[in-house]
Amino acid sequence: MATLTIGCFPGLIGNMSYDFVVKLAEAAVNKGHKVNIWLSGNAAGSVKAHQKHLKDYSTGEKHLKALIEKGVEICTCEACTVARGIQKPEGIEKVQWNAMHWYLAKIHTSDRVLQIGGE
Amino acid sequence: MKLAVFVSDFKLASDTLDRLKADKLGIIFVANGVYHATTKENGKSSSLLNKTPNLYALFEDIQTRGMNDEDVDKRVKVVNYSDVVDLIFNEYDKSAWI
């Protein structure tokens, strides 16, 4: 088993890169790997709880919860999140809130790192 | 260094790719990047297909765009998410997303 850390810096839910992160993480954890996801920028908006899951519309909550259940560590950039009007009590349970040092620490201890986006 | 580059857009990324030095370069076409593997412009394939013999395209993103394996250039190997995980861990040391 190896560790993959994914930095997800792109757009909000519905963004193709965001979907890629979720699906890659699922594939990696299903193969027995450890996965960490750092949500930054607009991706931080996906940690709000009680999202409405519309048919044929990509949303984050259901997928993030499923990944957490499989042992994926997910952390949102706290500054990015509160800047978007989301407070910690409104967030999805078990999603971690922290600063960039969380991501840097995970990078340091991971076998592979993939940073996606950054606009 | 063995480097896997994820190409996620149909814009030509030659400038960036040319600056990346690797002993082994792999290009993984994802999202709109899969059009590099499927589409010819003025009868010519994407120049990215000449960058390396190690070319891959994500099947789910091909299928999402209404295409299938038969639309993919013969030089490109069609992969799924599980294959991508194996590429990241087993075939390449570093990964980049452009």
Backbone of each chain as ProteinMPNN parsed JSONL, in Angstrom:
{"seq_chain_A": "MATLTIGCFPGLIGNMSYDFVVKLAEAAVNKGHKVNIWLSGNAAGSVKAHQKHLKDYSTGEKHLKALIEKGVEICTCEACTVARGIQKPEGIEKVQWNAMHWYLAKIHTSDRVLQIGGE", "coords_chain_A": {"N_chain_A": [[0.839, -1.199, 0.0], [0.527, 2.182, -0.833], [0.841, 5.77, -0.508], [-1.198, 8.352, -1.671], [-1.456, 11.747, -2.222], [-3.752, 14.217, -3.019], [-4.054, 17.369, -4.287], [-6.652, 19.545, -4.538], [-7.489, 22.107, -6.328], [-9.293, 23.393, -8.009], [-12.345, 24.516, -9.595], [-15.687, 24.848, -8.213], [-18.144, 22.401, -7.062], [-19.339, 20.34, -9.668], [-17.417, 20.944, -11.375], [-15.134, 19.683, -13.776], [-12.555, 18.863, -13.081], [-12.74, 18.576, -10.362], [-14.505, 16.417, -10.173], [-12.835, 14.499, -11.275], [-10.874, 14.255, -9.292], [-12.336, 13.141, -7.169], [-13.097, 10.676, -8.284], [-10.634, 9.504, -8.948], [-9.529, 9.288, -6.406], [-11.294, 7.46, -5.261], [-10.816, 5.206, -6.857], [-8.152, 4.723, -6.185], [-8.239, 4.211, -3.421], [-9.834, 1.985, -3.427], [-8.093, 0.164, -4.444], [-6.533, -0.34, -2.347], [-4.822, 1.651, -1.477], [-3.625, 4.394, 0.504], [-5.216, 7.507, 0.772], [-5.116, 11.01, 0.597], [-6.88, 14.062, 0.532], [-6.7, 17.402, -0.308], [-8.62, 20.216, -0.152], [-8.975, 23.197, -1.806], [-9.276, 26.717, -2.593], [-12.093, 27.327, -4.712], [-12.968, 24.726, -4.493], [-13.244, 24.288, -1.835], [-15.778, 25.003, -1.185], [-17.3, 22.768, -1.417], [-17.593, 21.366, 0.9], [-19.747, 21.886, 2.441], [-22.476, 20.836, 4.373], [-25.561, 19.032, 3.818], [-26.188, 19.171, 1.087], [-28.13, 19.428, -1.859], [-28.86, 16.713, -3.803], [-29.057, 16.555, -7.039], [-30.486, 14.992, -9.922], [-28.288, 13.827, -12.386], [-26.507, 15.868, -11.873], [-23.499, 16.998, -10.698], [-22.503, 16.715, -7.393], [-20.923, 17.301, -4.201], [-21.136, 16.231, -1.55], [-22.185, 13.563, -1.083], [-20.268, 11.958, -2.315], [-17.928, 12.706, -0.967], [-18.502, 11.897, 1.645], [-18.687, 9.122, 1.245], [-16.073, 8.525, 0.516], [-14.72, 9.228, 2.85], [-15.728, 7.3, 4.57], [-14.394, 5.148, 3.559], [-11.916, 5.569, 4.449], [-10.431, 7.638, 3.44], [-8.641, 10.595, 3.955], [-9.845, 13.811, 4.22], [-9.39, 17.189, 3.84], [-10.263, 20.54, 4.26], [-9.333, 23.784, 3.163], [-9.305, 26.064, 5.6], [-9.386, 28.868, 5.591], [-10.142, 29.37, 2.926], [-12.655, 28.296, 3.009], [-14.218, 29.583, 5.025], [-14.104, 32.06, 3.909], [-15.869, 31.795, 1.904], [-18.232, 31.904, 3.136], [-18.981, 29.741, 4.653], [-19.302, 28.145, 7.667], [-17.62, 26.222, 10.218], [-19.467, 24.567, 11.802], [-21.401, 24.082, 9.894], [-20.375, 22.322, 8.169], [-19.572, 19.193, 6.428], [-19.603, 16.276, 8.329], [-16.672, 14.939, 9.768], [-14.988, 15.831, 7.779], [-11.928, 17.407, 7.675], [-10.695, 20.528, 8.922], [-8.3, 22.88, 8.178], [-5.075, 24.501, 7.842], [-2.727, 25.426, 5.225], [-0.47, 24.061, 6.008], [-1.249, 21.502, 6.682], [-1.633, 20.226, 4.238], [0.968, 20.421, 3.193], [2.345, 18.836, 5.03], [1.206, 16.341, 4.513], [2.0, 15.985, 1.86], [4.705, 15.707, 2.284], [4.904, 13.205, 3.458], [3.936, 11.447, 1.617], [3.834, 8.979, -1.031], [3.198, 9.583, -3.63], [2.163, 12.55, -5.295], [-0.393, 14.597, -6.52], [-1.233, 17.545, -7.887], [-3.958, 19.438, -8.695], [-5.228, 21.866, -10.755], [-5.446, 25.325, -9.775], [-6.051, 27.809, -10.469]], "CA_chain_A": [[0.0, 0.0, 0.0], [1.265, 3.439, -0.886], [-0.002, 6.923, -0.179], [-1.393, 9.38, -2.689], [-2.098, 12.983, -1.774], [-4.261, 14.991, -4.15], [-4.439, 18.754, -4.024], [-7.767, 19.883, -5.428], [-7.53, 23.572, -6.308], [-10.063, 24.0, -9.092], [-13.636, 25.122, -9.357], [-16.652, 24.294, -7.277], [-18.834, 21.204, -7.494], [-19.742, 20.437, -11.065], [-16.192, 21.154, -12.132], [-14.623, 18.405, -14.266], [-11.365, 18.476, -12.336], [-13.214, 18.125, -9.051], [-15.011, 15.055, -10.377], [-11.677, 13.628, -11.49], [-10.248, 14.022, -7.985], [-13.175, 12.21, -6.411], [-13.067, 9.349, -8.906], [-9.28, 8.957, -8.798], [-9.38, 8.907, -4.996], [-12.065, 6.228, -5.051], [-10.094, 4.107, -7.514], [-6.924, 4.438, -5.433], [-8.552, 3.592, -2.121], [-10.359, 0.645, -3.728], [-6.945, -0.707, -4.713], [-5.816, -0.533, -1.09], [-3.903, 2.738, -1.175], [-4.035, 5.472, 1.397], [-5.432, 8.721, -0.027], [-5.418, 12.278, 1.261], [-7.345, 15.109, -0.393], [-6.689, 18.779, 0.195], [-9.545, 21.036, -0.934], [-8.591, 24.598, -1.694], [-9.984, 27.59, -3.534], [-13.526, 27.083, -4.785], [-13.284, 23.353, -4.079], [-13.584, 24.316, -0.416], [-17.227, 25.164, -1.069], [-17.981, 21.474, -1.51], [-17.653, 20.677, 2.191], [-20.97, 22.263, 3.168], [-23.403, 19.716, 4.55], [-26.962, 19.137, 3.379], [-26.293, 19.54, -0.327], [-29.211, 18.763, -2.578], [-28.297, 15.905, -4.882], [-29.946, 16.582, -8.193], [-30.199, 13.983, -10.928], [-27.367, 14.247, -13.447], [-25.752, 17.065, -11.51], [-22.427, 16.575, -9.82], [-22.38, 17.389, -6.11], [-19.783, 16.764, -3.474], [-21.311, 15.653, -0.214], [-22.355, 12.114, -1.098], [-18.985, 11.342, -2.67], [-16.952, 12.945, 0.099], [-18.846, 11.014, 2.769], [-18.337, 7.745, 0.877], [-14.612, 8.415, 0.576], [-14.328, 9.256, 4.267], [-16.069, 5.978, 5.104], [-13.381, 4.196, 3.092], [-10.649, 5.889, 5.08], [-9.75, 8.781, 2.817], [-8.6, 11.817, 4.763], [-10.196, 14.983, 3.422], [-9.226, 18.417, 4.616], [-10.545, 21.751, 3.514], [-8.616, 24.998, 3.558], [-10.247, 26.79, 6.452], [-9.511, 30.255, 5.121], [-10.931, 29.346, 1.686], [-14.026, 27.887, 3.311], [-14.935, 30.667, 5.722], [-14.196, 33.182, 2.968], [-17.047, 31.535, 1.068], [-19.424, 32.02, 3.976], [-19.323, 28.462, 5.279], [-18.676, 28.004, 8.975], [-17.331, 24.822, 10.531], [-20.656, 23.767, 12.191], [-22.214, 23.782, 8.704], [-19.614, 21.437, 7.281], [-19.786, 17.743, 6.445], [-18.935, 15.65, 9.462], [-15.41, 14.209, 9.564], [-14.063, 16.577, 6.919], [-11.035, 18.189, 8.528], [-10.489, 21.942, 8.569], [-6.955, 23.223, 8.616], [-4.366, 25.445, 6.979], [-1.876, 24.842, 4.187], [0.562, 23.16, 6.558], [-1.787, 20.122, 6.635], [-1.326, 19.739, 2.884], [2.421, 20.28, 3.071], [2.752, 17.678, 5.828], [0.785, 15.14, 3.782], [2.902, 15.859, 0.705], [6.008, 15.268, 2.77], [4.879, 11.793, 3.854], [3.258, 10.657, 0.587], [4.649, 8.392, -2.098], [2.866, 10.298, -4.861], [1.359, 13.765, -5.109], [-0.95, 15.173, -7.743], [-1.909, 18.825, -7.627], [-4.838, 19.712, -9.83], [-5.799, 23.213, -10.788], [-4.646, 26.369, -9.15], [-6.415, 29.104, -11.033]], "C_chain_A": [[0.871, 1.245, 0.0], [0.281, 4.585, -0.638], [-0.002, 7.937, -1.313], [-2.055, 10.578, -2.043], [-2.481, 13.801, -2.995], [-4.621, 16.389, -3.659], [-5.485, 19.162, -5.031], [-7.994, 21.387, -5.358], [-8.513, 24.185, -7.303], [-11.424, 24.528, -8.649], [-14.516, 24.331, -8.418], [-17.237, 23.001, -7.818], [-19.387, 21.394, -8.899], [-18.541, 20.649, -11.959], [-15.605, 19.801, -12.538], [-13.418, 17.933, -13.465], [-11.736, 17.961, -10.951], [-13.714, 16.685, -9.157], [-13.854, 14.066, -10.546], [-11.026, 13.271, -10.159], [-11.029, 12.974, -7.205], [-13.064, 10.792, -6.972], [-11.682, 8.699, -8.795], [-9.055, 8.486, -7.36], [-10.104, 7.596, -4.726], [-11.334, 5.023, -5.659], [-8.856, 3.721, -6.71], [-7.228, 3.731, -4.121], [-9.116, 2.193, -2.336], [-9.243, -0.348, -4.034], [-6.063, -0.876, -3.466], [-4.834, 0.56, -0.735], [-4.505, 3.71, -0.173], [-4.147, 6.745, 0.56], [-5.743, 9.903, 0.884], [-5.872, 13.276, 0.207], [-7.33, 16.448, 0.325], [-7.58, 19.613, -0.718], [-9.215, 22.503, -0.724], [-9.355, 25.417, -2.731], [-11.472, 27.298, -3.533], [-13.924, 25.659, -4.427], [-13.693, 23.297, -2.612], [-15.092, 24.472, -0.2], [-17.973, 23.837, -1.048], [-18.114, 20.772, -0.176], [-18.897, 21.057, 2.991], [-21.928, 21.066, 3.21], [-24.777, 20.056, 3.981], [-27.086, 19.647, 1.942], [-27.458, 18.777, -0.955], [-28.606, 18.009, -3.758], [-29.287, 15.791, -6.025], [-29.526, 15.507, -9.197], [-29.295, 14.581, -12.018], [-26.657, 15.562, -13.142], [-24.739, 16.657, -10.453], [-22.424, 17.394, -8.535], [-21.347, 16.654, -5.266], [-20.092, 15.892, -2.277], [-21.363, 14.124, -0.209], [-21.021, 11.416, -1.363], [-17.952, 11.526, -1.556], [-17.233, 12.032, 1.291], [-18.445, 9.572, 2.475], [-16.824, 7.539, 0.952], [-14.129, 8.383, 2.017], [-14.606, 7.893, 4.908], [-15.038, 4.932, 4.713], [-11.988, 4.52, 3.629], [-9.864, 7.027, 4.442], [-9.792, 9.966, 3.768], [-8.856, 13.011, 3.857], [-10.097, 16.209, 4.309], [-9.513, 19.614, 3.727], [-9.702, 22.904, 4.05], [-9.603, 25.871, 4.342], [-10.46, 28.22, 5.966], [-10.373, 30.325, 3.858], [-12.41, 29.117, 1.997], [-14.802, 29.008, 3.993], [-15.057, 31.895, 4.821], [-15.408, 33.034, 2.047], [-18.32, 31.441, 1.903], [-19.854, 30.734, 4.645], [-18.561, 28.354, 6.599], [-18.559, 26.515, 9.328], [-18.566, 24.015, 10.972], [-21.552, 23.398, 11.005], [-21.57, 22.723, 7.812], [-19.994, 19.972, 7.407], [-18.967, 17.138, 7.575], [-17.714, 14.856, 9.0], [-14.532, 14.803, 8.456], [-13.223, 17.457, 7.84], [-10.926, 19.628, 8.015], [-9.101, 22.321, 9.058], [-6.339, 24.216, 7.629], [-3.403, 24.692, 6.064], [-0.829, 23.87, 4.741], [0.079, 21.707, 6.604], [-1.397, 19.492, 5.302], [0.172, 19.49, 2.729], [2.921, 19.059, 3.844], [2.369, 16.374, 5.111], [1.679, 14.907, 2.559], [4.218, 15.226, 1.148], [6.038, 13.769, 3.047], [4.221, 10.898, 2.798], [4.235, 10.086, -0.433], [4.427, 9.119, -3.423], [1.98, 11.49, -4.532], [0.852, 14.226, -6.475], [-1.701, 16.432, -7.373], [-2.675, 19.228, -8.881], [-5.409, 21.108, -9.717], [-4.883, 24.227, -10.135], [-4.947, 27.734, -9.719], [-6.895, 30.038, -9.937]], "O_chain_A": [[1.84, 1.337, 0.754], [-0.932, 4.389, -0.569], [1.044, 8.321, -1.836], [-3.092, 10.448, -1.393], [-1.664, 14.048, -3.883], [-5.404, 16.549, -2.723], [-5.243, 19.132, -6.237], [-8.625, 21.878, -4.423], [-8.557, 25.409, -7.425], [-11.622, 24.926, -7.501], [-14.129, 23.283, -7.901], [-16.871, 22.555, -8.905], [-19.843, 22.478, -9.263], [-18.648, 20.542, -13.18], [-15.581, 18.871, -11.732], [-13.275, 16.74, -13.198], [-11.121, 17.027, -10.437], [-13.381, 15.842, -8.324], [-13.892, 12.949, -10.031], [-10.67, 12.116, -9.927], [-10.453, 12.039, -6.65], [-12.951, 9.826, -6.218], [-11.573, 7.493, -8.574], [-8.472, 7.428, -7.125], [-9.577, 6.723, -4.036], [-11.249, 3.96, -5.044], [-8.544, 2.539, -6.569], [-6.555, 2.767, -3.755], [-8.898, 1.307, -1.51], [-9.427, -1.557, -3.9], [-4.99, -1.476, -3.527], [-4.077, 0.413, 0.225], [-5.723, 3.822, -0.03], [-3.277, 7.029, -0.264], [-6.537, 9.796, 1.819], [-5.31, 13.328, -0.887], [-7.877, 16.598, 1.418], [-7.327, 19.709, -1.919], [-9.18, 22.986, 0.408], [-9.996, 24.869, -3.628], [-12.057, 27.049, -2.479], [-15.081, 25.402, -4.095], [-14.399, 22.381, -2.19], [-15.611, 24.109, 0.856], [-19.152, 23.792, -0.697], [-18.691, 19.686, -0.112], [-19.072, 20.585, 4.114], [-22.149, 20.387, 2.207], [-25.094, 21.213, 3.706], [-27.968, 20.446, 1.625], [-27.724, 17.625, -0.612], [-27.928, 18.594, -4.602], [-30.238, 15.012, -5.966], [-28.348, 15.164, -9.298], [-29.522, 15.693, -12.496], [-26.255, 16.283, -14.056], [-25.087, 16.046, -9.443], [-22.351, 18.622, -8.577], [-20.951, 15.531, -5.58], [-19.386, 14.917, -2.017], [-20.669, 13.474, 0.573], [-20.688, 10.418, -0.724], [-17.195, 10.606, -1.245], [-16.311, 11.464, 1.875], [-17.925, 8.879, 3.349], [-16.358, 6.492, 1.402], [-13.238, 7.609, 2.365], [-13.801, 7.399, 5.698], [-14.826, 3.954, 5.43], [-11.012, 3.842, 3.311], [-8.752, 7.335, 4.87], [-10.841, 10.301, 4.318], [-8.171, 13.199, 2.852], [-10.662, 16.247, 5.402], [-9.058, 19.682, 2.585], [-9.405, 22.976, 5.242], [-10.6, 26.348, 3.801], [-11.587, 28.714, 5.937], [-11.221, 31.208, 3.722], [-13.293, 29.668, 1.34], [-15.914, 29.34, 3.582], [-16.0, 32.676, 4.952], [-15.905, 34.012, 1.487], [-19.351, 30.959, 1.434], [-20.971, 30.641, 5.153], [-17.335, 28.457, 6.636], [-19.293, 25.674, 8.809], [-18.706, 22.867, 10.55], [-22.375, 22.49, 11.113], [-22.159, 22.288, 6.823], [-20.65, 19.563, 8.365], [-17.79, 17.454, 7.749], [-17.742, 14.19, 7.965], [-13.429, 14.309, 8.226], [-13.761, 18.17, 8.687], [-11.053, 19.888, 6.818], [-8.768, 22.104, 10.223], [-7.002, 24.7, 6.711], [-3.289, 23.468, 6.134], [-0.364, 22.974, 4.036], [0.892, 20.783, 6.568], [-0.897, 18.368, 5.253], [0.585, 18.461, 2.193], [3.803, 18.337, 3.379], [3.141, 15.415, 5.114], [2.062, 13.775, 2.264], [4.764, 14.341, 0.488], [7.078, 13.13, 2.89], [3.974, 9.72, 3.055], [5.312, 10.635, -0.666], [5.344, 9.254, -4.232], [1.16, 11.444, -3.615], [1.595, 14.236, -7.456], [-2.686, 16.39, -6.636], [-2.113, 19.341, -9.97], [-6.0, 21.475, -8.701], [-3.685, 23.993, -9.973], [-4.212, 28.695, -9.494], [-7.249, 31.185, -10.214]]}, "seq_chain_B": "MKLAVFVSDFKLASDTLDRLKADKLGIIFVANGVYHATTKENGKSSSLLNKTPNLYALFEDIQTRGMNDEDVDKRVKVVNYSDVVDLIFNEYDKSAWI", "coords_chain_B": {"N_chain_B": [[14.102, 10.859, -14.099], [10.802, 9.66, -14.05], [8.024, 10.846, -15.535], [4.612, 11.576, -15.363], [2.233, 13.3, -17.163], [-0.764, 14.896, -16.834], [-3.047, 15.846, -19.175], [-5.535, 18.081, -19.513], [-7.002, 19.681, -21.121], [-8.033, 20.883, -24.375], [-6.401, 22.637, -25.521], [-3.285, 23.349, -27.086], [-0.527, 22.112, -25.451], [2.119, 22.231, -25.866], [4.299, 23.973, -25.356], [4.6, 23.93, -22.582], [4.997, 21.195, -22.153], [7.378, 20.799, -23.554], [9.175, 22.02, -21.912], [9.37, 20.371, -19.801], [11.494, 18.084, -18.463], [12.239, 14.725, -18.721], [13.205, 11.368, -18.053], [11.548, 9.382, -18.755], [8.616, 10.085, -20.287], [5.197, 10.321, -19.809], [1.969, 10.817, -21.15], [-1.185, 11.532, -20.063], [-4.33, 11.697, -21.161], [-7.105, 13.442, -20.117], [-10.472, 14.497, -19.214], [-11.392, 17.301, -21.221], [-9.057, 17.023, -22.544], [-8.946, 14.585, -23.798], [-9.686, 14.913, -26.391], [-7.391, 15.36, -27.831], [-6.572, 12.828, -28.384], [-8.476, 11.864, -30.037], [-9.292, 13.531, -32.088], [-8.888, 15.093, -35.24], [-7.467, 17.956, -36.747], [-7.843, 19.83, -39.588], [-7.125, 17.533, -40.941], [-4.959, 16.624, -39.548], [-3.44, 14.922, -36.826], [-3.288, 15.635, -33.284], [-0.398, 17.392, -32.268], [0.661, 16.654, -29.893], [0.667, 13.961, -29.756], [3.011, 13.165, -30.8], [4.923, 13.576, -28.94], [5.737, 11.636, -27.17], [6.023, 8.057, -26.865], [4.455, 7.049, -24.911], [1.397, 7.144, -24.318], [-1.821, 7.832, -23.035], [-5.377, 7.579, -22.572], [-8.293, 8.517, -20.854], [-10.922, 6.363, -20.504], [-13.541, 6.79, -19.506], [-13.87, 9.547, -19.79], [-13.707, 9.793, -22.515], [-15.941, 8.381, -23.326], [-17.956, 9.889, -22.105], [-18.001, 12.041, -23.761], [-19.275, 11.164, -25.973], [-17.899, 9.384, -27.551], [-15.915, 6.466, -28.46], [-13.666, 3.624, -27.985], [-12.881, 3.103, -30.608], [-12.61, 5.547, -31.77], [-10.246, 6.517, -30.959], [-6.867, 7.422, -31.448], [-4.492, 5.134, -32.702], [-2.056, 5.085, -31.427], [-2.511, 5.617, -28.83], [-3.173, 4.397, -25.623], [-6.091, 3.195, -24.193], [-7.412, 3.785, -21.015], [-8.687, 3.044, -17.687], [-9.9, 4.428, -14.522], [-8.748, 2.854, -12.536], [-6.518, 1.849, -13.843], [-5.145, 4.238, -14.157], [-4.415, 4.82, -11.543], [-2.566, 2.747, -11.154], [-0.655, 3.5, -13.039], [0.257, 5.888, -11.907], [1.418, 4.972, -9.511], [3.087, 2.834, -10.238], [4.393, 3.147, -12.713], [5.385, 5.707, -13.01], [7.332, 8.326, -11.448], [6.718, 10.914, -10.717], [3.955, 13.206, -10.948], [2.122, 15.476, -12.962], [-0.206, 18.103, -13.594], [-1.69, 19.642, -16.281]], "CA_chain_B": [[12.772, 10.905, -13.521], [9.682, 9.238, -14.886], [7.01, 11.878, -15.283], [3.299, 11.473, -16.005], [1.58, 14.601, -17.266], [-2.189, 14.856, -17.15], [-3.461, 16.951, -20.05], [-6.975, 18.134, -19.264], [-7.666, 20.643, -22.009], [-7.724, 20.635, -25.784], [-5.412, 23.613, -25.976], [-1.967, 22.754, -27.247], [0.291, 22.325, -24.267], [3.478, 21.893, -26.289], [5.304, 24.806, -24.689], [4.81, 23.414, -21.234], [5.574, 19.848, -22.236], [8.763, 20.887, -24.008], [10.018, 22.479, -20.8], [9.457, 19.321, -18.794], [12.535, 17.106, -18.793], [11.999, 13.455, -18.043], [13.788, 10.187, -18.691], [10.386, 8.745, -19.372], [7.46, 10.987, -20.229], [3.89, 9.771, -20.159], [0.892, 11.809, -21.225], [-2.495, 10.935, -19.777], [-5.371, 12.634, -21.584], [-8.328, 13.366, -19.315], [-11.431, 15.586, -19.449], [-11.371, 17.722, -22.629], [-7.783, 16.613, -23.131], [-9.083, 13.36, -24.605], [-9.837, 15.27, -27.813], [-6.079, 15.191, -28.48], [-6.445, 11.431, -28.798], [-9.59, 11.436, -30.896], [-9.727, 14.534, -33.062], [-7.93, 15.659, -36.19], [-7.793, 19.29, -37.244], [-7.304, 19.949, -40.947], [-6.56, 16.242, -41.315], [-3.758, 16.297, -38.768], [-3.597, 14.567, -35.409], [-2.652, 16.549, -32.336], [1.071, 17.265, -32.215], [1.047, 16.058, -28.61], [0.832, 12.516, -29.937], [4.394, 12.929, -31.225], [5.834, 13.933, -27.845], [6.214, 10.441, -26.463], [5.246, 6.851, -27.21], [3.679, 6.634, -23.733], [0.176, 7.959, -24.373], [-2.988, 7.176, -22.445], [-6.585, 8.407, -22.533], [-9.247, 7.981, -19.885], [-12.096, 5.884, -21.234], [-14.777, 7.425, -19.026], [-13.975, 10.892, -20.361], [-13.977, 9.586, -23.951], [-17.335, 7.944, -23.414], [-18.787, 11.034, -21.714], [-18.058, 12.968, -24.902], [-19.979, 10.514, -27.074], [-16.974, 8.632, -28.403], [-15.51, 5.179, -27.879], [-12.285, 3.194, -28.277], [-12.591, 3.145, -32.046], [-12.299, 6.931, -32.159], [-8.962, 6.896, -30.37], [-5.671, 7.177, -32.253], [-3.91, 3.818, -32.374], [-0.874, 5.244, -30.576], [-2.946, 5.935, -27.464], [-3.783, 3.289, -24.883], [-7.276, 3.599, -23.43], [-7.282, 3.308, -19.632], [-9.735, 3.454, -16.753], [-9.344, 5.064, -13.318], [-7.887, 1.883, -11.856], [-5.244, 1.859, -14.59], [-4.455, 5.501, -13.869], [-3.785, 4.629, -10.228], [-1.368, 1.915, -11.358], [0.347, 4.316, -13.735], [0.823, 6.841, -10.941], [2.252, 4.321, -8.498], [4.014, 1.813, -10.732], [5.105, 3.482, -13.948], [5.955, 7.062, -12.992], [7.754, 8.815, -10.131], [6.08, 12.215, -10.451], [2.781, 13.499, -11.773], [1.814, 16.902, -13.107], [-1.51, 18.364, -14.228], [-1.683, 20.907, -17.021]], "C_chain_B": [[11.735, 10.439, -14.542], [8.483, 10.123, -14.553], [5.734, 11.605, -16.072], [2.638, 12.848, -15.995], [0.125, 14.392, -17.661], [-2.528, 16.078, -17.992], [-4.988, 16.983, -20.051], [-7.717, 19.089, -20.184], [-7.258, 20.371, -23.454], [-6.785, 21.703, -26.356], [-4.072, 22.908, -26.136], [-1.097, 23.117, -26.057], [1.76, 22.084, -24.588], [4.533, 22.68, -25.544], [5.641, 24.256, -23.313], [5.488, 22.051, -21.281], [7.041, 19.891, -22.651], [9.714, 21.31, -22.895], [10.191, 21.407, -19.719], [10.462, 18.26, -19.246], [12.264, 15.82, -18.02], [12.704, 12.342, -18.791], [12.698, 9.398, -19.4], [9.2, 9.695, -19.183], [6.207, 10.218, -20.634], [2.874, 10.894, -20.217], [-0.43, 11.076, -21.04], [-3.557, 11.97, -20.131], [-6.636, 12.385, -20.766], [-9.207, 14.572, -19.649], [-11.384, 16.0, -20.927], [-10.047, 17.408, -23.321], [-7.901, 15.373, -24.005], [-9.273, 13.676, -26.09], [-8.502, 15.204, -28.562], [-5.946, 13.783, -29.062], [-7.472, 11.037, -29.849], [-9.821, 12.327, -32.119], [-8.593, 14.993, -33.962], [-8.411, 17.046, -36.606], [-7.081, 19.47, -38.58], [-6.579, 18.663, -41.365], [-5.36, 15.809, -40.502], [-4.11, 15.95, -37.321], [-2.922, 15.613, -34.54], [-1.148, 16.314, -32.297], [1.524, 16.651, -30.893], [1.278, 14.552, -28.739], [2.246, 12.162, -30.401], [5.409, 13.161, -30.107], [6.471, 12.715, -27.186], [5.441, 9.229, -26.97], [4.321, 6.415, -26.071], [2.437, 7.512, -23.592], [-1.003, 7.161, -23.84], [-4.182, 8.14, -22.503], [-7.622, 7.724, -21.654], [-10.569, 7.644, -20.577], [-13.375, 6.597, -20.803], [-14.961, 8.812, -19.648], [-14.174, 10.853, -21.881], [-15.459, 9.286, -24.142], [-18.294, 9.098, -23.098], [-18.994, 11.994, -22.88], [-18.626, 12.306, -26.159], [-19.093, 9.733, -28.019], [-16.658, 7.287, -27.74], [-14.098, 4.82, -28.329], [-11.916, 3.368, -29.747], [-12.232, 4.549, -32.533], [-10.904, 7.361, -31.727], [-7.815, 6.514, -31.299], [-4.984, 5.893, -31.77], [-2.679, 3.92, -31.466], [-1.233, 5.397, -29.091], [-3.608, 4.712, -26.825], [-4.964, 3.822, -24.064], [-7.221, 2.957, -22.045], [-8.512, 3.718, -18.817], [-9.077, 4.046, -15.494], [-8.389, 4.118, -12.571], [-6.516, 1.818, -12.53], [-4.439, 3.12, -14.28], [-3.746, 5.415, -12.508], [-2.506, 3.813, -10.378], [-0.272, 2.678, -12.092], [1.051, 5.243, -12.743], [1.806, 6.147, -10.0], [3.35, 3.435, -9.087], [4.876, 2.235, -11.922], [5.834, 4.824, -13.89], [6.281, 7.492, -11.565], [6.991, 10.072, -9.734], [4.896, 12.397, -11.397], [2.567, 15.01, -11.824], [0.498, 17.036, -13.86], [-1.422, 19.68, -14.978], [-2.967, 21.034, -17.83]], "O_chain_B": [[11.793, 10.78, -15.723], [7.999, 10.134, -13.421], [5.768, 11.425, -17.289], [2.504, 13.477, -14.945], [-0.173, 13.787, -18.691], [-2.316, 17.213, -17.565], [-5.646, 16.054, -20.518], [-8.924, 19.284, -20.041], [-6.254, 19.706, -23.711], [-6.427, 21.663, -27.533], [-3.767, 21.972, -25.398], [-0.955, 24.289, -25.707], [2.554, 21.771, -23.7], [5.554, 22.124, -25.139], [6.806, 24.134, -22.937], [6.435, 21.789, -20.539], [7.853, 19.11, -22.156], [10.905, 21.0, -22.929], [11.046, 21.525, -18.841], [10.288, 17.625, -20.286], [12.082, 15.843, -16.803], [12.793, 12.368, -20.019], [12.896, 8.836, -20.478], [8.841, 10.051, -18.06], [6.173, 9.554, -21.669], [2.924, 11.823, -19.411], [-0.747, 10.131, -21.763], [-3.667, 13.003, -19.47], [-7.164, 11.273, -20.727], [-8.76, 15.532, -20.276], [-11.341, 15.133, -21.8], [-9.937, 17.517, -24.542], [-7.048, 15.133, -24.859], [-9.052, 12.819, -26.946], [-8.478, 15.015, -29.778], [-5.3, 13.575, -30.089], [-7.346, 9.988, -30.481], [-10.475, 11.912, -33.076], [-7.48, 15.247, -33.501], [-9.607, 17.276, -36.792], [-5.868, 19.284, -38.682], [-5.558, 18.705, -42.051], [-4.8, 14.739, -40.741], [-4.951, 16.59, -36.689], [-2.084, 16.382, -35.011], [-0.687, 15.172, -32.294], [2.655, 16.178, -30.787], [1.99, 13.949, -27.936], [2.63, 10.993, -30.395], [6.609, 12.966, -30.3], [7.605, 12.77, -26.708], [4.317, 9.37, -27.453], [3.5, 5.515, -26.246], [2.431, 8.491, -22.846], [-1.167, 5.98, -24.147], [-4.011, 9.359, -22.484], [-7.801, 6.508, -21.708], [-11.236, 8.506, -21.15], [-14.196, 6.964, -21.643], [-16.078, 9.201, -19.991], [-14.745, 11.777, -22.46], [-16.128, 9.862, -25.0], [-19.322, 9.254, -23.757], [-20.019, 12.668, -22.977], [-18.476, 12.822, -27.266], [-19.48, 9.447, -29.152], [-17.078, 7.014, -26.616], [-13.42, 5.619, -28.975], [-10.788, 3.731, -30.082], [-11.619, 4.708, -33.589], [-10.438, 8.442, -32.089], [-7.796, 5.42, -31.864], [-4.915, 5.622, -30.571], [-2.308, 2.946, -30.812], [-0.369, 5.315, -28.218], [-4.486, 4.082, -27.416], [-4.824, 4.798, -23.328], [-7.014, 1.75, -21.913], [-9.267, 4.61, -19.202], [-7.853, 4.149, -15.415], [-7.36, 4.542, -12.047], [-5.486, 1.742, -11.86], [-3.215, 3.077, -14.156], [-2.617, 5.884, -12.355], [-1.478, 4.154, -9.793], [0.91, 2.513, -11.791], [2.277, 5.364, -12.744], [2.889, 6.664, -9.726], [4.423, 3.302, -8.499], [5.979, 1.718, -12.103], [6.788, 5.049, -14.634], [5.618, 7.092, -10.608], [6.659, 10.269, -8.565], [4.847, 11.825, -12.486], [2.803, 15.72, -10.846], [0.141, 16.176, -14.666], [-1.117, 20.716, -14.388], [-3.162, 22.03, -18.526]]}, "name": "protein", "num_of_chains": 2, "seq": "MATLTIGCFPGLIGNMSYDFVVKLAEAAVNKGHKVNIWLSGNAAGSVKAHQKHLKDYSTGEKHLKALIEKGVEICTCEACTVARGIQKPEGIEKVQWNAMHWYLAKIHTSDRVLQIGGEMKLAVFVSDFKLASDTLDRLKADKLGIIFVANGVYHATTKENGKSSSLLNKTPNLYALFEDIQTRGMNDEDVDKRVKVVNYSDVVDLIFNEYDKSAWI"}
